[in-house]
């Protein structure tokens, strides 16, 4: 009977790939086999000399840095993130967080994380979209790392335009302003700051500088993707 009901549900509400939107087969979850195979996973994302960490050399003293995917214009990762941000496919965030989290918990440096903090959206953008696209990603990372999820620490107080389509210079000059609250909750903690796509690193650097106003914090980074 249950199988019959499941077949009826799948007929009217078929499960589709979160990247290409093709129908999923019974053995596929979230992504079709082709997209899972074709997604550009970042090589050696946990190496101390990885590409994510290199972006911040000489800028901010991060402890660890990692990213799951490579983001290329018109590529599969771009399509996946676009569906997350603009097609109401919030489950993409949870899926990527579970994927990366399962890898990170195998590394001792990330098992020392106390708290996971998402880069926040301005309240107007949050109201319009209905969710912070980074939240599910951060929650799954916190769950896998047995850390606390906190979205009441960083607040975005300036509403900025979308970064999509802007060149590197424009991104650097588009100042994003964040505010720290409840700073006592992060004192003496190792934080994992998470975002969707790292490009120039300007947003992460701005968040980092605000978070370090708290006493004796250590900060590592994780993102869904890194632009190359």
C-alpha positions in Angstrom: 0.0 0.0 0.0 2.8 2.4 0.9 4.6 1.6 -2.3 1.3 2.4 -4.2 1.0 5.8 -2.5 4.6 6.6 -3.1 4.2 5.9 -6.8 1.1 8.2 -7.0 3.0 11.0 -5.2 6.0 10.6 -7.6 3.6 10.7 -10.6 2.3 14.1 -9.6 5.3 15.5 -7.8 8.3 13.8 -9.4 11.7 14.1 -7.6 14.1 16.1 -9.8 17.8 16.8 -9.8 18.6 20.0 -7.9 21.0 21.0 -10.6 19.6 20.0 -14.0 15.9 19.3 -13.0 15.8 16.0 -14.8 13.7 13.3 -13.0 15.6 11.3 -10.5 15.6 7.5 -10.5 14.7 5.5 -7.4 18.3 5.1 -6.3 19.2 8.8 -6.8 19.0 11.4 -4.1 19.1 15.2 -4.6 21.4 14.9 -7.7 21.2 12.7 -10.7 24.2 10.5 -11.4 25.4 12.7 -14.3 25.4 15.9 -12.3 27.0 14.3 -9.2 29.8 13.0 -11.5 30.2 16.3 -13.3 30.1 18.7 -10.4 33.6 20.2 -10.1 34.6 19.2 -6.6 37.6 21.2 -5.3 40.7 19.1 -5.1 42.3 18.6 -1.7 40.0 21.2 0.0 41.5 20.5 3.5 45.1 20.9 2.6 46.9 23.7 4.5 48.0 25.2 1.1 44.5 25.0 -0.5 43.1 27.6 -2.9 40.7 29.0 -0.4 43.3 29.8 2.2 45.6 31.5 -0.4 42.9 34.1 -1.1 43.4 35.4 2.5 47.1 35.2 2.8 48.4 38.5 4.3 44.8 39.8 4.9 43.3 37.9 7.8 44.8 35.2 10.1 42.3 32.4 9.5 42.9 29.0 11.1 41.5 26.7 8.5 39.7 27.2 5.2 37.8 24.9 2.9 35.3 24.9 0.0 33.4 22.0 -1.6 33.0 23.1 -5.2 34.6 25.2 -7.9 32.3 27.9 -9.3 32.7 28.8 -13.0 30.5 31.1 -15.1 27.8 29.1 -16.8 29.0 25.9 -15.1 27.0 23.3 -13.1 27.9 24.8 -9.7 26.5 28.2 -10.9 23.3 26.5 -11.9 23.0 24.8 -8.5 23.6 28.0 -6.5 21.2 29.9 -8.8 18.5 27.4 -8.1 19.2 27.7 -4.4 19.1 31.5 -4.3 16.4 32.3 -6.9 14.3 29.2 -7.5 13.3 28.4 -3.9 15.4 25.2 -3.8 16.5 25.7 -0.2 17.3 22.0 0.1 20.4 22.6 -2.0 21.9 24.3 1.1 21.2 21.4 3.3 22.5 18.9 0.8 25.8 20.7 0.3 26.2 21.2 4.1 25.7 17.5 4.8 28.1 16.6 2.0 30.9 18.8 3.2 30.3 18.2 6.8 30.7 14.5 6.4 34.2 15.1 5.0 35.2 17.8 7.6 34.4 15.7 10.6 37.1 13.3 9.5 39.7 16.0 10.0 40.9 16.8 13.6 41.2 20.6 13.0 37.5 20.9 12.2 36.4 18.7 15.1 37.7 21.6 17.3 35.0 24.0 16.0 32.8 25.3 18.7 30.3 27.3 16.7 29.1 27.7 13.1 28.1 31.2 12.0 26.5 32.0 8.6 27.2 35.2 6.7 23.9 37.0 7.3 21.4 38.6 4.8 20.0 42.0 5.4 16.5 41.8 6.9 14.9 43.2 3.7 16.5 40.6 1.5 15.7 37.9 4.0 12.1 38.9 3.9 12.0 38.9 0.2 13.7 35.5 -0.3 12.2 33.9 2.7 15.4 32.3 3.9 19.1 32.8 4.1 20.6 30.5 1.5 23.6 29.8 3.7 21.6 28.8 6.8 20.9 25.2 5.8 24.5 24.7 4.8 25.7 26.1 8.2 23.1 24.0 10.2 24.3 20.8 8.5 27.9 21.6 9.1 27.2 22.3 12.8 25.3 19.0 13.1 28.1 17.0 11.5 30.8 18.7 13.6 28.8 18.6 16.8 29.0 22.4 17.1 26.5 25.1 17.9 24.7 26.9 15.1 24.4 30.6 15.8 22.7 33.2 13.6 22.3 35.9 16.2 25.9 37.0 16.3 26.5 38.7 12.9 23.9 41.2 11.7 24.0 42.9 8.3 23.0 46.5 8.7 23.5 47.7 5.1 21.4 46.3 2.3 23.6 45.9 -0.8 22.9 45.0 -4.3 23.5 41.5 -5.7 27.2 40.8 -6.5 26.3 38.8 -9.6 27.8 40.3 -12.7 30.0 42.8 -10.9 33.7 42.8 -11.7 36.4 42.5 -9.0 36.9 46.2 -8.6 33.2 46.8 -8.1 33.0 44.1 -5.5 35.9 45.6 -3.5 34.2 49.0 -3.6 30.8 47.8 -2.6 31.3 48.1 1.1 29.2 45.6 3.1 28.6 46.6 6.7 28.1 44.1 9.5 27.5 44.5 13.2 28.4 42.2 16.1 25.9 41.4 18.8 25.9 39.0 21.7 29.7 39.1 21.5 30.0 37.4 24.9 28.6 34.2 23.4 31.6 33.8 21.1 34.4 34.8 23.4 37.2 32.2 23.6 35.5 30.2 20.9 36.7 28.6 17.6 34.2 29.8 15.0 33.5 28.4 11.5 32.3 31.3 9.3 30.4 30.0 6.3 29.2 31.6 3.0 27.9 30.4 -0.4 30.5 31.5 -3.0 33.9 33.1 -2.2 35.1 35.4 -4.9 37.4 38.2 -3.9 36.9 37.4 -0.2 35.8 40.9 0.6 32.6 39.8 2.4 34.4 37.2 4.5 37.1 39.7 5.4 34.5 42.2 6.6 32.8 39.6 8.7 36.1 38.4 10.1 37.0 41.9 11.2 33.7 42.3 13.0 33.9 38.9 14.7 37.4 39.5 16.0 36.0 42.4 18.1 35.0 39.7 20.5 37.6 38.4 23.0 40.1 35.7 22.0 38.2 34.2 19.0 39.7 31.9 16.4 38.0 31.8 13.0 38.0 29.1 10.2 36.1 29.4 6.9 34.0 27.1 4.8 32.0 27.8 1.7 29.8 25.9 -0.8 32.1 27.0 -3.7 35.1 29.1 -4.6 35.2 31.2 -7.9 38.1 30.5 -10.2 
